[in-house]
């Protein structure tokens, strides 16, 4: 009865409420259910920030009476597509409940076999405290790459833990903060060695025992550089009695996924990459280093930031645009939680169980080929009891397990820390069945006491002696450490992150939930085809939907970052041209308004820049002249659309026709696809191939600097060349070699984009793009008169992002882009993209997920900072000691004495420049960090015991 009374009261209040006069927000769309049984948990309402009233208000502020009239003024009509192209008719929408039911059904189609295949992938045990509080915690997975270190000290410290862990375990001088996967890390090592030889030594030797997926990726990368890859026997070289750093290795790489990261049908996983001191400034990827802030306190930052490869264009020496920060942080936390003693216990358990298995199978008459030296892997000749290996695999299947397929007479078994007594019994039982032997029994098996490999291979040196690895071993301490670090980082859980060209939109909880289900997380990437029907269907549906959205014929999800996608697309183009006898084509035309272009160099292309006009539009005359000049050798034209200048260019189709008329192909960078969906597409614009950033347009979290996914979609004539894999059938009839270690790249997080697309449906996807464009244009309107908008179209409109130029403030008051960025931190915001694509500019992108209130709050902050800058210009504040130059202002600065304060403004002006900050403020944890000091004094590991004690 109480429930009925409450329901009756709510209904009466709802009927009586004068909605038109109350300042309340509605759902993103005010559409009423068609019938009583229609789902109410529709995702579009929760994903899009502004409601109908806010949308109408923003349109009116821009002078439009409808969304369609606004879109007509924003997107060139000649490239618009029919509204039905991306609609609920082509991509039906599911409610959140329906999506989870569908994911459960498909998950159940992945057979829950336990794989002991190895080959770089293991059944990792994820400590629950890390699973729940890092992997499933939006405070860890929603932040961006830590380019603003004052509001990123938590994950920077964790990534230093990762670097220290790798340096300690490998005994190398320095480690980066992770790479995409083991195979691409090997490719980076090959290119690094090639560059170190001044590009004179072109032969690269690879041991035949290196994983086949790694060799395949090496083949792909070697081709672009003209490197001669030799695969042979190097076993004798590798028999050493110490970590690689102690016997003279220059570069050490591998996969850290065994440290508590799920297999996930191939990823994502954080590769590690460590080098000697002399190579540190040529090492690919991101490097975290210690520096100090203006108060002299130690602080972490991205070291050597100018080496970020995706902005170096034709000077690039690496194909890195991201790392695997979230997975590296998980691996680091695993090492922190277990410490050196715990890791040694795990290693001993795995090795001793492997000894028991070896004794068991040898007693049955099977021959262990690597009996003289092994750790966790046995290679077993089964020919004595089995007509062929299929008999053995059939016996294993009866036990619900997968073994490694080696050849017709050999199988492999790799154990890991997840192996229980029952698991070991299942493996033994499979061999007993194959040998027609009675049930196995543990009772008469010896208990190992010593390692089974030569004593000289035992490590003698200590490892992980830093305090952080020897303190947080209870769950209570670990939990507090995780949350302590998270409290230092600004993520989407705190505020909008308006980074241009990064599309920091909502990473919905509903699309994240299936990710950690065992039906998806526990699958080995080389599991038999028939066991992964659920994954196969999800991947096929995602590829089909991406083709509908882009207008292309075929898709590959293998590339595991944006730059990897660009590289794959360009390599596909080159393979296509070689098939036509046009392998000599090696010129790549790229406008200065394009996004990252380093993959052109990696693919063996010569970059020729193309001019843009003062209004940001592509200079078609310059393009035509250069296309004609290089006509005989023109391979490809790379263009970003809308451009990174934040405008839809009218001449994109004309530009593509110029290239096609000169025999070239068009690569349309999909980094800004969030501005296209449902309005236009890369195929209509004239492209032949594009990559998509699923971690932008399709809502995979940025994870503090990775993971990402960069699938490519291609026209029909390029489909035969999509990338293959040596162990799983992928790609077309004339496929290039692999571009990543796993056949479907970072397969587990494809679930997120699959769910995002399914829940929005075609209508929701299109509405999301419409609102993203509207939010950006409203923001441009609000900031007009306060800042100089660098580029807009002939109707005064921008695309999904806007570029404001701050050069005037440098001239008038010596204020740099960095000063505005750091002051924004005091207002509780992550700054926009700074000094890119133009050094004096900020590139701002609000996305569709932000409400009008949040957009206004950001604009209010920017306008107030403009007023503060005016005080400096007019002399009310000195040019060298003011609110902007001294920003940010951490809490530690607020409590210094009046004598130490010594600033011409109050603490209140520094910390609470807007009234809403008193209720809700994110504090930077350090003051401005000294970049130059950090690069000159490069320290990239954890503090020592002595340093910790002294601090």
QUINOR-V16633 format. One record per residue. N is the residue number from 1. RES is the residue in one letter. D_CENTER is the distance of its C-alpha to the mean C-alpha in whole Angstrom. Layout:
<<N	RES	D_CENTER> <N	RES	D_CENTER>>
This chain:
<<1	X	52> <2	X	50> <3	X	47> <4	X	49> <5	X	50> <6	X	47> <7	X	46> <8	X	49> <9	X	48> <10	X	45> <11	X	46> <12	X	49> <13	X	47> <14	X	44> <15	X	48> <16	X	49> <17	X	46> <18	X	46> <19	X	43> <20	X	44> <21	X	45> <22	X	42> <23	X	39> <24	X	37> <25	X	33> <26	X	33> <27	X	30> <28	X	28> <29	X	31> <30	X	34> <31	X	35> <32	X	37> <33	X	37> <34	X	39> <35	X	41> <36	X	41> <37	X	39> <38	X	36> <39	X	33> <40	X	32> <41	X	29> <42	X	27> <43	X	24> <44	X	24> <45	X	26> <46	X	24> <47	X	21> <48	X	23> <49	X	24> <50	X	27> <51	X	30> <52	X	33> <53	X	35> <54	X	32> <55	X	31> <56	X	35> <57	X	35> <58	X	33> <59	X	34> <60	X	37> <61	X	36> <62	X	35> <63	X	38> <64	X	37> <65	X	39> <66	X	36> <67	X	33> <68	X	34> <69	X	36> <70	X	33> <71	X	31> <72	X	34> <73	X	34> <74	X	30> <75	X	29> <76	X	32> <77	X	34> <78	X	34> <79	X	30> <80	X	30> <81	X	30> <82	X	32> <83	X	31> <84	X	32> <85	X	29> <86	X	26> <87	X	28> <88	X	29> <89	X	31> <90	X	28> <91	X	26> <92	X	27> <93	X	26> <94	X	26> <95	X	27> <96	X	24> <97	X	27> <98	X	27> <99	X	24> <100	X	24> <101	X	27> <102	X	26> <103	X	23> <104	X	25> <105	X	27> <106	X	25> <107	X	24> <108	X	27> <109	X	27> <110	X	25> <111	X	28> <112	X	27> <113	X	29> <114	X	28> <115	X	26> <116	X	28> <117	X	26> <118	X	25> <119	X	23> <120	X	20> <121	X	20> <122	X	21> <123	X	22> <124	X	21> <125	X	22> <126	X	20> <127	X	22> <128	X	23> <129	X	23> <130	X	19> <131	X	18> <132	X	20> <133	X	19> <134	X	16> <135	X	14> <136	X	16> <137	X	16> <138	X	15> <139	X	16> <140	X	13> <141	X	10> <142	X	11> <143	X	11> <144	X	10> <145	X	9> <146	X	13> <147	X	15> <148	X	18> <149	X	19> <150	X	22> <151	X	20> <152	X	17> <153	X	19> <154	X	18> <155	X	15> <156	X	16> <157	X	19> <158	X	17> <159	X	15> <160	X	18> <161	X	20> <162	X	17> <163	X	18> <164	X	22> <165	X	22> <166	X	21> <167	X	23> <168	X	26> <169	X	25> <170	X	25> <171	X	28> <172	X	26> <173	X	26> <174	X	23> <175	X	19> <176	X	16> <177	X	13> <178	X	11> <179	X	10> <180	X	9> <181	X	12> <182	X	15> <183	X	17> <184	X	14> <185	X	15> <186	X	19> <187	X	19> <188	X	18> <189	X	20> <190	X	23> <191	X	22> <192	X	22> <193	X	26> <194	X	27> <195	X	26> <196	X	28> <197	X	31> <198	X	31> <199	X	30> <200	X	34> <201	X	33> <202	X	32> <203	X	32> <204	X	29> <205	X	30> <206	X	29> <207	X	30> <208	X	31> <209	X	30> <210	X	26> <211	X	24> <212	X	24> <213	X	21> <214	X	20> <215	X	24> <216	X	22> <217	X	19> <218	X	22> <219	X	24> <220	X	22> <221	X	21> <222	X	24> <223	X	26> <224	X	24> <225	X	26> <226	X	29> <227	X	29> <228	X	31> <229	X	29> <230	X	32> <231	X	31> <232	X	34> <233	X	35> <234	X	34> <235	X	35> <236	X	38> <237	X	36> <238	X	33> <239	X	36> <240	X	36> <241	X	36> <242	X	34> <243	X	30> <244	X	29> <245	X	29> <246	X	33> <247	X	34> <248	X	33> <249	X	29> <250	X	27> <251	X	24> <252	X	23> <253	X	19> <254	X	18> <255	X	16> <256	X	16> <257	X	15> <258	X	19> <259	X	19> <260	X	18> <261	X	15> <262	X	16> <263	X	17> <264	X	15> <265	X	17> <266	X	15> <267	X	11> <268	X	9> <269	X	10> <270	X	10> <271	X	13> <272	X	15> <273	X	17> <274	X	21> <275	X	23> <276	X	27> <277	X	28> <278	X	29> <279	X	26> <280	X	23> <281	X	23> <282	X	22> <283	X	19> <284	X	16> <285	X	13> <286	X	13> <287	X	16> <288	X	17> <289	X	21> <290	X	24> <291	X	26> <292	X	28> <293	X	29> <294	X	32> <295	X	33> <296	X	33> <297	X	31> <298	X	28> <299	X	24> <300	X	21> <301	X	19> <302	X	17> <303	X	19> <304	X	20> <305	X	18> <306	X	20> <307	X	18> <308	X	15> <309	X	15> <310	X	14> <311	X	17> <312	X	19> <313	X	20> <314	X	23> <315	X	23> <316	X	20> <317	X	20> <318	X	17> <319	X	14> <320	X	11> <321	X	9> <322	X	6> <323	X	6> <324	X	6> <325	X	8> <326	X	8> <327	X	10> <328	X	12> <329	X	13> <330	X	14> <331	X	16> <332	X	17> <333	X	19> <334	X	20> <335	X	22> <336	X	23> <337	X	25> <338	X	26> <339	X	27> <340	X	29> <341	X	32> <342	X	30> <343	X	28> <344	X	31> <345	X	32> <346	X	29> <347	X	30> <348	X	34> <349	X	33> <350	X	31> <351	X	34> <352	X	37> <353	X	36> <354	X	35> <355	X	39> <356	X	40> <357	X	39> <358	X	40> <359	X	43> <360	X	43> <361	X	43> <362	X	45> <363	X	48> <364	X	47> <365	X	48> <366	X	44> <367	X	44> <368	X	41> <369	X	40> <370	X	38> <371	X	40> <372	X	41> <373	X	38> <374	X	35> <375	X	32> <376	X	31> <377	X	31> <378	X	34> <379	X	35> <380	X	38> <381	X	41> <382	X	42> <383	X	45> <384	X	48> <385	X	47> <386	X	45> <387	X	46> <388	X	42> <389	X	39> <390	X	39> <391	X	41> <392	X	39> <393	X	36> <394	X	38> <395	X	40> <396	X	36> <397	X	35> <398	X	38> <399	X	37> <400	X	33> <401	X	32> <402	X	30> <403	X	31> <404	X	30> <405	X	31> <406	X	33> <407	X	36> <408	X	39> <409	X	41> <410	X	38> <411	X	35> <412	X	32> <413	X	32> <414	X	29> <415	X	29> <416	X	27> <417	X	27> <418	X	27> <419	X	30> <420	X	33> <421	X	37> <422	X	37> <423	X	34> <424	X	36> <425	X	39> <426	X	37> <427	X	36> <428	X	40> <429	X	41> <430	X	40> <431	X	41> <432	X	45> <433	X	45> <434	X	44> <435	X	47> <436	X	49> <437	X	49> <438	X	50> <439	X	47> <440	X	46> <441	X	47> <442	X	45> <443	X	49> <444	X	50> <445	X	46> <446	X	46> <447	X	44> <448	X	42> <449	X	43> <450	X	42> <451	X	39> <452	X	40> <453	X	39> <454	X	41> <455	X	41> <456	X	40> <457	X	37> <458	X	36> <459	X	34> <460	X	37> <461	X	35> <462	X	33> <463	X	30> <464	X	28> <465	X	31> <466	X	29> <467	X	30> <468	X	26> <469	X	26> <470	X	30> <471	X	30> <472	X	28> <473	X	29> <474	X	31> <475	X	28> <476	X	30> <477	X	29> <478	X	25> <479	X	25> <480	X	26> <481	X	24> <482	X	21> <483	X	22> <484	X	24> <485	X	20> <486	X	19> <487	X	22> <488	X	21> <489	X	18> <490	X	18> <491	X	15> <492	X	16> <493	X	18> <494	X	20> <495	X	20> <496	X	19> <497	X	16> <498	X	17> <499	X	15> <500	X	16> <501	X	14> <502	X	11> <503	X	13> <504	X	12> <505	X	14> <506	X	15> <507	X	13> <508	X	16> <509	X	18> <510	X	19> <511	X	16> <512	X	15> <513	X	18> <514	X	18> <515	X	15> <516	X	17> <517	X	20> <518	X	22> <519	X	22> <520	X	19> <521	X	17> <522	X	20> <523	X	20> <524	X	21> <525	X	19> <526	X	23> <527	X	25> <528	X	27> <529	X	27> <530	X	29> <531	X	27> <532	X	24> <533	X	26> <534	X	24> <535	X	20> <536	X	22> <537	X	23> <538	X	20> <539	X	18> <540	X	21> <541	X	21> <542	X	18> <543	X	19> <544	X	22> <545	X	21> <546	X	18> <547	X	21> <548	X	24> <549	X	21> <550	X	21> <551	X	25> <552	X	24> <553	X	25> <554	X	23> <555	X	19> <556	X	17> <557	X	14> <558	X	14> <559	X	11> <560	X	8> <561	X	6> <562	X	8> <563	X	11> <564	X	11> <565	X	12> <566	X	15> <567	X	16> <568	X	17> <569	X	18> <570	X	20> <571	X	21> <572	X	22> <573	X	25> <574	X	26> <575	X	27> <576	X	29> <577	X	31> <578	X	32> <579	X	33> <580	X	35> <581	X	37> <582	X	35> <583	X	33> <584	X	34> <585	X	32> <586	X	29> <587	X	29> <588	X	26> <589	X	27> <590	X	25> <591	X	25> <592	X	25> <593	X	23> <594	X	20> <595	X	17> <596	X	15> <597	X	18> <598	X	17> <599	X	17> <600	X	20> <601	X	22> <602	X	20> <603	X	22> <604	X	25> <605	X	26> <606	X	28> <607	X	26> <608	X	29> <609	X	28> <610	X	29> <611	X	31> <612	X	30> <613	X	33> <614	X	34> <615	X	33> <616	X	29> <617	X	30> <618	X	30> <619	X	33> <620	X	34> <621	X	37> <622	X	35> <623	X	33> <624	X	36> <625	X	38> <626	X	35> <627	X	34> <628	X	38> <629	X	38> <630	X	36> <631	X	37> <632	X	38> <633	X	34> <634	X	32> <635	X	29> <636	X	26> <637	X	26> <638	X	22> <639	X	22> <640	X	20> <641	X	21> <642	X	22> <643	X	22> <644	X	20> <645	X	23> <646	X	23> <647	X	26> <648	X	26> <649	X	28> <650	X	32> <651	X	32> <652	X	29> <653	X	31> <654	X	33> <655	X	31> <656	X	30> <657	X	33> <658	X	34> <659	X	32> <660	X	33> <661	X	36> <662	X	36> <663	X	34> <664	X	31> <665	X	28> <666	X	25> <667	X	21> <668	X	20> <669	X	17> <670	X	15> <671	X	13> <672	X	16> <673	X	17> <674	X	17> <675	X	20> <676	X	21> <677	X	21> <678	X	25> <679	X	26> <680	X	26> <681	X	23> <682	X	23> <683	X	25> <684	X	28> <685	X	27> <686	X	28> <687	X	25> <688	X	25> <689	X	21> <690	X	18> <691	X	14> <692	X	12> <693	X	9> <694	X	9> <695	X	6> <696	X	9> <697	X	13> <698	X	12> <699	X	11> <700	X	8> <701	X	7> <702	X	5> <703	X	7> <704	X	8> <705	X	6> <706	X	3> <707	X	2> <708	X	2> <709	X	6> <710	X	9> <711	X	12> <712	X	16> <713	X	19> <714	X	22> <715	X	26> <716	X	28> <717	X	29> <718	X	26> <719	X	25> <720	X	27> <721	X	25> <722	X	22> <723	X	20> <724	X	22> <725	X	22> <726	X	24> <727	X	25> <728	X	24> <729	X	25> <730	X	22> <731	X	23> <732	X	26> <733	X	30> <734	X	29> <735	X	25> <736	X	24> <737	X	22> <738	X	19> <739	X	16> <740	X	14> <741	X	16> <742	X	15> <743	X	17> <744	X	15> <745	X	12> <746	X	9> <747	X	12> <748	X	13> <749	X	10> <750	X	12> <751	X	14> <752	X	13> <753	X	13> <754	X	16> <755	X	17> <756	X	16> <757	X	18> <758	X	21> <759	X	22> <760	X	22> <761	X	24> <762	X	25> <763	X	27> <764	X	24> <765	X	21> <766	X	24> <767	X	25> <768	X	22> <769	X	22> <770	X	25> <771	X	25> <772	X	22> <773	X	24> <774	X	27> <775	X	25> <776	X	24> <777	X	28> <778	X	29> <779	X	27> <780	X	29> <781	X	32> <782	X	32> <783	X	31> <784	X	34> <785	X	37> <786	X	35> <787	X	32> <788	X	32> <789	X	30> <790	X	30> <791	X	29> <792	X	30> <793	X	32> <794	X	36> <795	X	36> <796	X	34> <797	X	31> <798	X	27> <799	X	24> <800	X	21> <801	X	21> <802	X	24> <803	X	24> <804	X	27> <805	X	29> <806	X	30> <807	X	32> <808	X	35> <809	X	35> <810	X	34> <811	X	38> <812	X	39> <813	X	38> <814	X	36> <815	X	33> <816	X	30> <817	X	26> <818	X	25> <819	X	28> <820	X	27> <821	X	24> <822	X	25> <823	X	28> <824	X	25> <825	X	24> <826	X	27> <827	X	27> <828	X	24> <829	X	22> <830	X	19> <831	X	20> <832	X	19> <833	X	17> <834	X	20> <835	X	22> <836	X	20> <837	X	21> <838	X	24> <839	X	25> <840	X	27> <841	X	25> <842	X	23> <843	X	20> <844	X	20> <845	X	18> <846	X	20> <847	X	18> <848	X	20> <849	X	20> <850	X	22> <851	X	25> <852	X	28> <853	X	29> <854	X	26> <855	X	26> <856	X	29> <857	X	28> <858	X	26> <859	X	29> <860	X	31> <861	X	29> <862	X	29> <863	X	33> <864	X	34> <865	X	32> <866	X	34> <867	X	37> <868	X	36> <869	X	36> <870	X	39> <871	X	41> <872	X	40> <873	X	41> <874	X	44> <875	X	45> <876	X	45> <877	X	42> <878	X	42> <879	X	40> <880	X	39> <881	X	39> <882	X	37> <883	X	35> <884	X	32> <885	X	33> <886	X	33> <887	X	30> <888	X	28> <889	X	30> <890	X	29> <891	X	32> <892	X	33> <893	X	34> <894	X	36> <895	X	38> <896	X	40> <897	X	44> <898	X	45> <899	X	46> <900	X	42> <901	X	41> <902	X	43> <903	X	41> <904	X	43> <905	X	41> <906	X	41> <907	X	39> <908	X	38> <909	X	38> <910	X	35> <911	X	33> <912	X	34> <913	X	35> <914	X	34> <915	X	36> <916	X	33> <917	X	31> <918	X	34> <919	X	33> <920	X	29> <921	X	28> <922	X	25> <923	X	26> <924	X	24> <925	X	25> <926	X	26> <927	X	28> <928	X	27> <929	X	25> <930	X	27> <931	X	25> <932	X	28> <933	X	29> <934	X	26> <935	X	25> <936	X	29> <937	X	29> <938	X	26> <939	X	25> <940	X	22> <941	X	23> <942	X	25> <943	X	28> <944	X	31> <945	X	33> <946	X	36> <947	X	33> <948	X	32> <949	X	36> <950	X	37> <951	X	34>>
